[in-house]
Amino acid sequence: MSATHNDDPFLEAQADVLSTLTATRSLLSSYLRIRSLATSTSSPELIQARKELESNVHHLSSDLEDLGDSVRAVEKDPFRFGLDIEEIGRRRKLVQDVGDELEDMRNELSPSVGGPQYKSSNGSALPPPDTFGLDSPMERDDYGAFEQQRQVEMMHEQDEALDEVYGTVENLRNQANDMGRELEEQGEMLEDVDNLADRVGGKLQGGLSRVGDVIKRNEGEYPPRLLESDV
């Protein structure tokens, strides 16, 4: 049975937590990307991304604490809110899961993991998970596994993009080689044409010379006859 009463304190707190969690996940993804590309810890872009993430983590901690308080409040009198044991368990699990994910986010921000307190860059303390008054968080790293999987996917996508680039370069190289061979063949054909033209020209010149000689010999043997009008 789910809660339907307007005075259920869990519903409003749940909406705040889920909204802040969605925004914080986006900031964490951006921070991890910038951190992986940054060449220095003093990078202004990295510092800004870290501050924004720390601010959201701090707000998420506060919202999650309110959500834990609302769970404890309805546990005292679940029938007042129309709740059963299963719904109470679901709410506790939601708080537990968000707490675990929040701890993973803190681990990405803090160089020292497992200490009594987490400090943001402006010196404000971020409360550890056990301040929510629920069971101790289980040792798991769901977000770390997700991030690792995402990194593998990104590397795979980069490899595919590089393969496409290599394929394009190889195609251009083959086309250039084909064009080079065609130009070489055309050069050889032009050279053959030039040689043929030279040979034809030589033969033509020789033929003209022989025709001239024949004409000269004929003129000497057969002088032109005088016409009667010339007598």
C-alpha positions in Angstrom: 0.0 0.0 0.0 1.4 3.4 -0.9 1.0 6.6 1.0 -1.8 8.9 -0.2 -2.2 11.4 2.7 -1.2 15.0 2.0 0.4 15.2 5.4 2.9 12.4 4.7 6.3 14.1 5.3 8.2 11.5 3.1 6.7 12.6 -0.2 7.9 16.1 -0.3 11.4 15.1 1.0 11.5 12.3 -1.6 10.8 14.8 -4.4 13.6 17.1 -3.2 16.1 14.3 -2.9 15.4 12.8 -6.3 15.6 16.3 -8.0 18.9 17.1 -6.3 20.3 13.6 -7.0 19.6 14.0 -10.7 21.3 17.4 -10.9 24.3 16.1 -8.8 24.7 13.0 -11.1 25.0 15.4 -14.0 27.6 17.6 -12.2 29.6 14.5 -11.1 29.7 13.2 -14.7 30.9 16.6 -15.9 33.5 16.9 -13.1 34.9 13.4 -13.8 35.2 14.3 -17.5 37.0 17.6 -16.8 39.2 15.9 -14.2 40.3 13.2 -16.7 41.2 15.9 -19.3 42.8 18.5 -17.0 46.6 18.8 -17.0 46.7 20.6 -13.6 44.7 20.6 -10.4 44.7 24.4 -10.5 42.7 24.4 -13.7 40.0 27.0 -13.4 37.5 24.8 -15.1 38.3 21.9 -12.8 38.1 24.1 -9.7 34.7 25.5 -10.8 33.3 22.0 -11.6 34.5 20.8 -8.2 32.9 23.7 -6.3 29.6 23.1 -8.1 29.7 19.4 -7.3 30.6 20.0 -3.7 27.7 22.4 -3.3 25.2 19.9 -4.7 26.7 17.1 -2.6 26.2 19.3 0.5 22.6 20.0 -0.5 21.9 16.4 -1.3 23.3 15.4 2.2 20.9 17.8 3.8 17.9 16.6 1.7 18.8 13.0 2.5 19.0 13.7 6.2 15.4 15.2 6.0 14.3 12.1 4.1 15.7 9.8 6.8 13.9 11.9 9.4 10.7 11.5 7.5 11.2 7.7 7.4 11.7 7.6 11.2 8.6 9.8 11.6 6.2 7.5 9.7 7.8 4.4 11.3 6.4 5.6 14.7 2.8 5.5 13.4 2.6 4.0 10.0 -1.2 3.4 10.2 -1.7 7.1 10.5 -0.3 7.5 6.9 -1.9 4.4 5.5 1.5 2.5 5.3 2.4 -1.1 5.6 5.7 -2.9 6.4 6.6 -3.3 2.7 6.2 0.5 2.0 8.3 1.3 5.1 11.0 -1.1 3.8 10.9 0.5 0.3 11.4 3.9 1.8 14.3 2.8 4.0 15.9 1.1 0.9 15.6 4.4 -1.0 17.4 6.3 1.7 20.0 3.5 1.9 20.6 3.5 -1.9 20.9 7.3 -2.2 23.2 7.3 0.9 25.5 4.7 -0.8 25.5 6.8 -4.0 26.2 9.9 -2.0 29.2 8.2 -0.4 30.6 7.3 -3.8 30.3 11.0 -4.8 32.2 12.0 -1.7 34.9 9.5 -2.4 35.4 11.2 -5.8 35.9 14.5 -4.1 37.9 13.5 -1.0 41.5 12.2 -1.2 41.0 10.4 2.1 38.2 7.9 2.2 36.7 6.5 5.4 37.7 9.4 7.6 35.3 10.7 10.3 34.5 13.8 8.2 34.6 14.9 4.6 35.7 18.5 3.9 34.7 20.6 0.9 37.1 23.1 -0.7 35.6 25.9 1.2 36.1 24.2 4.5 32.5 23.2 5.2 32.0 19.7 6.6 30.0 17.1 4.7 28.3 14.7 7.1 29.3 11.0 6.7 26.6 8.5 5.8 26.0 7.2 9.3 24.6 10.6 10.4 21.3 9.7 8.7 20.5 7.3 11.6 19.9 4.3 9.3 21.8 1.1 9.0 25.5 1.3 8.1 25.9 1.4 4.2 26.8 -1.8 2.5 30.2 -1.9 0.9 29.5 -1.6 -2.8 30.5 0.7 -5.6 27.7 0.8 -8.0 28.5 4.2 -9.3 32.2 3.3 -9.7 31.2 0.3 -11.7 28.9 2.4 -13.9 31.7 5.0 -14.4 34.2 2.3 -15.3 31.7 0.8 -17.8 31.1 4.3 -19.3 34.9 4.8 -19.6 35.2 1.5 -21.5 32.3 2.5 -23.8 33.9 5.9 -24.5 37.2 4.2 -25.3 35.4 1.8 -27.6 33.6 4.7 -29.3 37.0 6.4 -29.7 38.5 3.3 -31.2 35.7 3.0 -33.7 36.1 6.7 -34.7 39.9 6.1 -35.2 39.2 3.1 -37.3 36.9 5.2 -39.5 39.6 7.9 -39.8 42.2 5.2 -40.7 39.8 3.8 -43.2 39.2 7.2 -44.8 43.0 7.9 -44.9 43.6 4.5 -46.5 41.0 5.1 -49.2 42.5 8.5 -50.0 45.9 6.9 -50.2 44.6 4.2 -52.6 42.9 6.8 -54.7 46.2 8.9 -54.8 48.1 5.7 -55.9 45.5 5.0 -58.6 45.7 8.6 -59.9 49.5 8.4 -59.9 49.4 5.2 -61.9 46.9 6.7 -64.4 49.1 9.8 -64.8 52.1 7.6 -65.4 50.3 5.6 -68.0 49.0 8.7 -69.7 52.5 10.1 -69.7 53.8 6.9 -71.4 50.9 7.1 -74.0 51.8 10.8 -74.8 55.4 9.8 -75.2 54.4 7.0 -77.6 52.2 9.5 -79.5 55.1 11.9 -79.8 57.4 9.2 -81.1 54.8 8.0 -83.6 54.3 11.6 -84.8 58.0 12.0 -85.2 58.2 8.8 -87.3 55.2 9.8 -89.4 56.6 13.2 -89.9 59.9 11.8 -91.0 58.3 9.4 -93.4 56.1 12.2 -94.8 59.1 14.5 -95.3 61.0 11.7 -97.1 58.1 11.0 -99.4 57.8 14.6 -100.3 61.5 14.7 -101.1 61.1 11.7 -103.4 58.1 13.1 -105.1 60.1 16.3 -105.8 63.0 14.3 -107.3 60.6 12.4 -109.5 59.0 15.7 -110.8 62.4 17.1 -111.5 63.5 14.1 -113.5 60.3 14.1 -115.5 60.8 17.7 -116.4 64.2 17.0 -117.7 63.2 14.0 -119.9 60.0 15.4 -121.2 60.3 19.2 -121.8 57.0 21.0 -122.1 55.6 21.2 -125.8 55.0 24.5 -127.4 51.4 25.3 -128.1 50.4 26.5 -131.6 49.5 29.8 -130.3 53.0 30.3 -129.2 54.5 29.8 -132.7 
